[in-house]
Amino acid sequence: MASPGSRAGRGDVWRVHRAMALFVTGFIAFLALMAWAEHAGLSRGWIGPIFLFLSVMVYACIGIYARTTDPDDFYVAGRRIPAMYNGMATAADWMSAASFISLAGALYLQGFSGTAAQPGGLAYVLGWTGGFCLVGLLIAPRLRAMELYTVPDFFVIRFGGRWPRLLAALGAVACSFMYVVAQIYGIGLIASRLTGVQFEIGILLGLGCVLLCSFLGGMRAITWTQTVQYVVLLLAFMIPVSWLAYKQLGTPLAPLAYGAQLLKIERLEQVLIASPAEQEVRAAYLERARDYAERLQDPAAALARERDRLEDRLRQLKAQGADFSLVMQARRELSALPRDAASARELWGRAMQEAEERAKPLGGLPRHGQAFAGDPRGTPDEQAEFSTSRLNFVALMFCLMVGTASLPHLLTRFYTTSSVAETRRSVAWSLVFIALLYLGTPALAVLVKYEVMQHLVGSSFDELPHWIAQWARVDPALISVQDINGDRILQFGEIRLGADMIMLATPELGGLPYAVSGLVAAGGLAAALSTADGLLLTISNALVHDTAPVKGGVVQVSENRVILSKFALLAAAMLAASVAALKPAEILSLVAASFSLAASTFFPALVAGLFWRRASGRAAVAGMLAGAGVTVAYMLLASPSVRAWWGLAPGGLWWGIHPVSAGFFGVPVGFAVIALVSWWEARRAPGALPVSA
């Protein structure tokens, strides 16, 4: 990459264009070489590691080349990044593991609008895209004009005092940490699939690449790495979705043609709902749900009976000299039993809910093209379900929109351009590059669902594709296949695909060469790495830079603080990897929760500080505390796992809003508190501007 740190004059921009063109040409040639090598007999066991190794080496070389200890380069890339390349870097930063890996899966599982229990994937597309409009119109140009390094810097410059900046730094750490855990989980998922190593080792492999990209060069290295990563993830997305569209519709233009498959899916859904075999599956799941319900009436006694039954079976197998695999299976079932009655109640309660859900038509999935769950002209229950699903859709879209306009790692990206005008152009380029992927995501979900319904369903269990077993070995939660009605034929209700594997399994599902699977995994790795880089830099900056002294209204920075930021980044990365190894939740759920937290913590204070002169420091502090407090409290009180741990009955939802959309309550509370405190301070000192905190 030509002179990443030099001033972006016309000659420098052309050098960057030339370097990018060479990279794209070389990368496409590498893909062709890998496809030829696979056709010539190269083992699949080599293809995945080659993609992983070369991806890591390219990113690491850029990170090493762009190393710096200069504060201006480390924190804001010297404010010299051209608008188009900053737009590419922003798009890569934005197209995280959630967008690349999980968004198509959410659309596959929930349809466009979802259910009362889970908003549809279209809420993510609309919310995230609308958020960039807020960024471009309201926030990014004004922040860039202030010549700052981080978002907490705005709070100390605008409001003064110690507490606004400290709370902003703590909020940046909290929401960025939740977000980066999701990215590192995605890194482990992809690295383990590419190389065949254990999930935890895959996390460490990917983590080494994150540190090589961000540790040495900060924002300067991250920016140029992200531009390359965007090219990788764009090709990784467009090739499989274009192939599926060509295979099914005869044209590679998936966003323009996939509507024809929606009508076919609607007809297939009607056939599956009426299918006797599918009804057998539903009846079997309903019977399983009743069995769990009986166990939950007296978990201690049911656990004792189940343990006695498995022990008797194990003794009989040993006495009969049964096959070793049967004995080991019985031992695994015995060891998998809950330890005590409380654990049994929690485990069987979740299993009962899952069985009840899968006993519904289409395995519990909503119809793909329905507007909202329920019926506004149906029974009272159907009307209530319609209202709840619509409200959850709007609430999630709102949280994602204002969360996008509040995320510290995203707003910091717009400090790297040379002027306010360049920042506006950078936001426009970001929308263009994001739209290239987001327009194809709904198409991918539709094409994959049609492929599953038309070609995978009805297959013999003895002839299922090998990729199903391979993904199940990576993580059993990613795919569930059970012959529950015993006919040895796969029904739609017997297969459940996790949201985190839809995109990654698309090439194998569509019959593409395994080299394309390696490319898609490399694209997912690029998406997760690009976002993890920016998030870890934000966390380290919040811990080190945002505690730097302020003299005369100017934040004091030095090379020593740059070095401290690097070690803080290393510590944050290791802690996030430890949490990600626990597999705390699906990627999309973690990301949505971090957006709610960012929205309620930052958005009211940012908007008030930028557009309302009388907003005071004390008001900003109170608004941030109130908004974040309401959001976190609602997430905890409405969380099913937290309520089960405290022995509370399921529920606790306000207006049926789910915990991931807690910012729907936190943001208005933040605005209201800022307005009330500012008004109260103005009343205390008539005619005077409010004082800072």
N, C-alpha and C positions, 0 to 999 in steps of 0.2 A: 504494500500500500504506500503510495507516494506521499512522504512528508505529512503524516497525520497531524502533527502539531503545528505546522507552519500556517501563516496567515493565508486565508482562503481567497487569494487573488485569482484572476482568470486563468493564469497558467497553472496554478496549483489545482484548480477545479478540473481542468482538462487532464492533468496527470492522474487525478483520482478516477475520472471517467475511464481512462485507459487501463488503469489497474483493475477496476471493476469488470471491464469488458474481458480482460485476460482471465480473471477468476471465473466468470460465468462460462467462457469457452472451455477452460480447463476442466471445470466441474462437469459440464455436459459430456465432454470426452471421457472423463472418468466413469460416468454412468454407463456410457456405451461399452467401455472396456469391461466393466463388471458384468453387464448382461452377456457379452460375448464369452467371458470366462465361465459364467454359469452354464451357458449352452455347451461349452467345451468340456464341462465335467468338474468345475471347481465346486468343492463341497460347500453346502450351506453353513456348515460349522465354521468356515473361514470367512464367508461373506459378511456376516454381522460384525465380527471383531474388526475386519478391515474398515468398514464404514465408521465404527466407533473410534478406532485409532486415528484414522486420517482426519476425521472431524475435530477431534481433540487437538491434534497436532497443528492444524491450520489456525484454530482459535488461539492456541497457546503461543504460536509464533507471532501473531498480531499483538497479543498481550505483552510479550517480551519486547517486541520492537518499539511499542508505544510506552514503555515504562517511563516514569517521571516521579520526581519528588517536589516539583513546583506546585504550590497550592492552587494557582489558577488553572493549570492543566489537570491536576488531580481531581478537583471538585467540579469544574465546569468546562473541561476540554479546551481551555484557553479562549472560550467564546468565539471560536473560529470555524465552526462546522457549517458547511453550506446547507441551505434550507432543504434541498431534495434528500441529501444523505442523512440529515437529522430526522427527516420524515421517515426514511427507511429504518433508522435506528429506533425511532419511537414506535413504529409499527411492530418491529421485532420485540421490543420491550413489552409492548401491549399484547401481542399474540403469544400469550403465555401458554403453559401446559393446559390451563383451563380452556382457552380458546381453541388451540390446535388439537388437543387430545380429547377433551371432554364435551365440547359444545355440540359437535355432531352427535355424540352419544346421548346428550340430553334431548335433542330433537328427535332422535330415534325412539327413545323410551317414553317421552312425554308428549310427542306430537308438537304442533305449533303452539297451542295454548295450554296444554297440560290438564291437570285435575285440581280439585279442591285441596288435595294433599300435596301437590307438587306443581308449581307453575311451569308452563311450557318453555321450550328452548328459545322460542321467538322473543321472549322477554329479555333474554340475555343479549340477543343481537340488537334489538331496538334500544335497550338501556345503554349498552356500551357505545354504540354508535352515536346516540344522542348526547352522551357525555362528552364526546370530543367536540361537539358543537358548543357546549357550555365552556369548555376549555378555551376554544378559539375566540369566542365572543366576549367572555367575561373576565377570564383570569390570566391566561398565559401572557398576552402582550403587556398587561399592566405589571405583572411580576418581573418580566424581563427588563422593563424600563427602569427598575429599581437597582439593577446591577448587583444582585445578591448571589449567594452560593447555595443556600438550602431554603426550604419552606419555613422552618423555625426562625431563620434570619428575618423574614417578613414580620413576624410577631414582635421581635425586639425592636425593629426599626419603626413599625407603625404604632405599637402600643407602649413601648418602653417597659422598664422594670424587668424583673427576673422571672416571674411566674408564667406570663404568657409564653415565653420562649421555652421554658422548662416543660410545661404541659404539652406544647407542640412537639417537642423532642420525644417525650414519652409516648405520645400518640403515634408518632412516626414509627417508633420502635415496635409498638404493639401491633398495628395493622400490617406493617411490613413483615413482621415475623410470622404472622398467620399466613400471609401470602407466600413467603419464601418456603415455608414448610411444604405447602402444596407443590411448589416447583421442584423441590428436592425429592419429594415422593415420586413425581413424574420422571425425574432423572433416574432414580433407582429402578422404576418399572421398565423403562426403555433399555437401560444398560444391561439389566439382567436378561431381557428378552434377546438383545443383540448378541450377548456373549455366552449366555447359559449359566452365568454365575449366580450365586444367591442374591436375593434382593438387597440385603444389607451391604454386600460387597459392591453391588452395582451403584448404590448410593455413594460409596467412597470413591469409586472410579469417576463418576460424574462430578463429585465435589472437588476433586483435584483439578478438573478443567475449569470450574468456576473460579477457583482461587488463582489459577494461572492467568485468567482473563482479567480479573479485577484487582488482585492484590498488588501487582507491580505498577499498573498505569492508571488506576482509578477511572474517572469518567472518560479520559482521553482514550485509553485502551478499550473500554467497554463500548464506546460509540462506534469505533471502526470494526470491532468484532461483531457488533449487532448488525451493521450493514451487510456483512457477509452472511450472517445467520439468517437474515431475512431472505436472501436469495435461496438458501438451502430449504427453508421451510416453505417458500412459495412453490418451488419445483416439487417438493415432497407432497404438497397438497394438490396441486393442479394435475399432476400426471395420473394418479389413481382415479380422481373424480372424473377427469376427461375420458379415461379408458372405460369406466363403468357406463358413462353416458353414451359413448360410441357403441359399446357392446349391446346396450339395451335399446337405444333410440337411433343409432346410426349417425350421430353427430357428437363431436367432442364438446360442444357448447352447452355444458350442463345447466348453468343458470337460466338459459333461455328455453330449454327443452324439457326440463324435468316435470313440468306440470302435467304432461301426459301420463306419467306414472302414478300421479295422485288418484286419478280415476280408477286405474287398475288396482291400486292398493285398497281403495274403498270396496271394490267388488270382491277382492280376496278376503278382506275382513269379514264381509257378510258370509262368504263360504265357510270360513273357519269357525265363525260363531255357530253356524248350523251343523257343523260336522259332528257325527256321532262319536268319533274317536276323540275329538277335542272335548266333548261333553263328558266322556269317561275320565279324561285327565282332570277336569274341573271337579268332578265328583270325588276323585281320589284325594285331591288337595283339601276338599271340604271335610272329608273323613279324617284326614291328618289333623286339620285344625280342631275338630271335635276331640280327638285323642289328646292333644295338648291342653285343651280346655279342661278335660277330666283330670289330667295330671296337676293342673294348677289349683284344683280344689283342695288338695292336700299334698304340696310338693315334697315334704319330707317322706311321707309314706310311699309316694310314687317313685321317688329317687331310690328308696331301699328296694322296692320291687324290681325296678329296672336293673339295679346292680346285681341282685340275686339271679335274675334271668340271664344276664350276660355271663356271670360267673359259672352258672350251670351249663350254659352253652359251650363255654371255653373248656370245661372239664370233659364234656361229651366229645368234643372234637379231638382232644388229646387222647381220650380212651379209645376212640375209633381209629386213631392213626391217620387223621384227616390230612389233606394237603397243607403244607406249611403256610401257603398264602392265606388259606381260610383261617388258620390259627392266628396269624398276625392281624388279619382284619378284625377278628373278634377282640383281640387285645387292644387294638386302636379304638374300637367302639367303647370298650370298658374304660380306657384311660381318658376318653373324651367326655365322660359323664361329668356333670357339675360336681364341685367339691362339697357343697352344702345346699341347704334348702333355699337360702337367699339367692345363690348363684343359679340354682335350678329355676327359680321363679323368673329371674331376669332372662335367662336363655330361652326357656320355653315360652315366655311371653312374646319375645321377638319372633320365635319360630311360628307361633300361632298366628301372629299378625301377618307374617309373610305367606303362610298357607292360605289364610283368608283372602289375601290380596290375589294370589295366583289362582284361587278358585273362581275368580271373576272371568268374564269373557276376555279373550285375547291375552290370557295370562296376567290380567290386571292392567295391561297397557291401555291407554285411551285410544280412541280412533284418531288416526294421524291428522286428518284434516278438519276435525270438529272445531267449532268456534270456542266454546268453553264447555266444561263438564256441566251436566244437569240440563234443565230445560226451563227457560223463563216463563213458559206457559203450561208447565206440567204440574205435578203434585207439589204440595208445600216443601217436601224434602228436596225435590228436584230443583225448585226455585231457589232454595237456600244454598244448594250445592253450586248452582250457576253463579249466584252472587258472590259466594266465597271464592270460587276459582277466578272470577274476574277481578275481585279485589286483590287477591294474591298476585295476579299477573301485573296489575298496575303498581302494587307496592314494591315488587322486586325490580321492575323496570325503573321506578323512581330511585331506589337505593343504588342501583348500578349506575344510573346517570349522574347523580350528584356525587357518588363515590369516585367515579372517573375524574370528575373535576376537582377532587380533593386529595388524590393519592400523591404523597410527597415524591415518590420515585419517578412518577410520570411528569409532574410539574417541573422537577429539576431538569428534565431533558430540555426544556425550552429556555434554560439559562445558557445553553451552549452555543446559541446562534450569535451573529455579530451585531444584530440590531433588532428593534421592535418589528420593523417591516419583514425582516427575515423570519422572525418568530411566527408571524401570521402566515407567511408562505409555507413554513415548516408544518404548521397545523393542517393546512390544505393538502400538502403532500402526504401527511400521515393518514388522512381520511381516504385518499386515493389508494394508498398501499393496503390499508386495512380492508377497504371495500373489495379489492381483488380476491380476498379470502372469504370475507363474510357473505358475499353474494353466492359463493359456492357451497357454503356450509349447509343451508337447508336442502340444497340439491343432493348433497352427499347422503344426508340422513334418509331421504326418500329413496334414493337408488339402492342403498344398503338394505333398507327394509323390504323393498321389492325383491332383491336378490335372495334374502333369507326366506321370505314367504313362498317364492316361486320355485326356488331350486334347492334350498337346504331342507325345508320342511318336507316330510315325506320320504326322506332318506332312511335307509336301514341303519340301525345302530352299529352293525358290524362293518359298515362302509363309510362311517363319518370321516370327514377330512382330518388329517393328522394335526392341523393347526389348533383344533379344539383342545386336544389333550396337552399340547405344548403350552397354550395360554393358561390352562387350568393348573399346570405345574408352577408357573410363575406366581400366580395368586388365585386360589379357588374362588375368591369373590368376583373375579373378572368374568367368569363364565360358569353357568350351572346347566348341566344336561343330565336329566334323569328319565329313565323309562318307567314312569310312575304307573302307567296302565298295563305294562307288561306285554305290549304287542310287538316290541323290537322295531317299531317305526317311530321316527322322531316327529312329534307334534309341535305346533307353535307354542302351546302352553308348557311344554317340557324343556324349552330352552330359554334361558335368561342371560342376556349379554350385559355386562357392566358398562356404564357410560365411558369408562376410561380405556376401553379397548376397541370401540367401534372404528375409530380412525386408524388405529394401528393394525387392525386385522383386515382392513378393506382390500389391500392388494391380494392377500391369500384368498379372501372370499370371492374376489373377482377373477381369480385364476391368472394373475400376473406373475411374471418371473420373481423369484425370491429376491433378486437384486432391488426390485422396487420396494419390497418390504423393508430391506435395509435402508433404502432412501427415506421411506416414511418414518422409520424409527429415528434416523438421523435428523429429519425435520422436527420431530417431536422433541428430540434432545436439544436442537438449536432453539426451539421456542422456550423450553424450560430454562436453559442456560442463560439466554438473553435476558429474561425477566429476573432470574435469580441474581445475576450480576448487579443489575440496578438496585434491587431490593437490599442486597447485602451492603452495597455502598451507602445506601440511605441509612441503614441501621448504624453502620460504623460512624457516619458523619453525625448522626443524632447523638451518639454516645460521646464523641470526642469534639468535633467542630462546634456543635451547638451548646457546648459547655465552655467555649472559649470566652475570655474576658471581652467586654465591650467598653471602649473608651471614646468619648466624644461622639457617641451614636454610631461608631464604626466597629464591626466585629474584627477582633485581632486574630490573624492566622499566621502560621509559620510552618517551616519544613518539619519541625519537631512534631507538630500536630498531625501532619500528613503521615508520618511514621506511626504515630499512635493510632491513627485511623486504620492503617493497614492491619495492625495487630487486633484491633477491635473487630475488623471484618473477619479475620481468621477465627476468633472466638465465637462470633455470631454464626458463622458457617458450621462449625462443629456442633454447636448446640442445636441448630435447626436440623442437622442431619440426624442427631440422636432422637429428636421428636418424630421426624419423618419415618424413622425405622419402626416406630410403633404403629404405623398405618392408621392414624387417628380418624380419618374420614375420607370420603371421595374428594377428588381435587376440586370439583366445581362447588361443593358445599363449603369447603374452607375458603375459597376465593370469594364467594358471595358474602360470607360472614365478614371478611376483612374489608369489603367495600362498604358494608353497613357501618362498621366501626369508623372507617375513614370519613365517611359522609357526616356522621353525627359529631365527630371530633373537630373536623376542620372546616367544613363547608359554611356553617353559619358565621364563624369568626372571620373567615377569609372574605366572604361577600360583604359583611358589615364593615370590615376594615378597609376594603377597597372602595366602597360606594357610600358609606355613611360617615361623615366627618365627626359626628358626635358620639360614635361608638367608643367606649373607653376600655382601658386595660382591664379594670376590674370586671366589666361586663363581659369581655372576651373570656377571661378566666372562668367566670361563673357559667357562661354558655357552653364552653368546652366540657367542663365538669358535668353539668347537667345533661347535655346531649349524650356524652359517652357513658355516663352512669345509667341513664334510662336504657340505652341500647344494650349494654353488657348485662344489666339486671334482667331484661326481657329475654335475652338469649339464654341465660341460665335458667330462669324460672319456667320458660316454655320448652326447654330441651327435654325430650322424652327420657334420655339416659339420666339426666340430673334428677328429674322427678322420680324416676324409679329408684335411684340411689337413696333419696330422702324418704322413700316410701309414700310419695304423693300419688294421687290418682292421675291418670293421663289427662291431658288438656292444658289448661292455663293460658290458652290463646286469647288475645284481644281481637275481637272481630274476625277471628279465624286466621289472622296473619301469622305466618310461620317465622321461626326464630331467625332465619337467614336474612329476613327483611326487617329486622328490628330497627334499622335506621329510619324506617317510615314513621316511627314515633320519636326517635332521638333528634332528628333534624328540626322538626317544628318546635320541640322543646328548647333546643339550643337557640333558635331565633327569638323565641318568646322571652327567654331569660336575658339575652343580650339587650333586647329592647326595654324590658322592665328595669334592669339595673342601670342602663344608661339614662333612662327617664328619671329614675330615683336620684341619681347623682346630679342631674341637671336641676332637679327640684331643690336639692340641698344647696347649690351654689347658682342662684339665678343670674343669668347673663354671662356666666363663665363657662368655658369649655370643660368637659370632664377631665379629671386628672388621670394620669396613667397609674397602672397597678404598681 
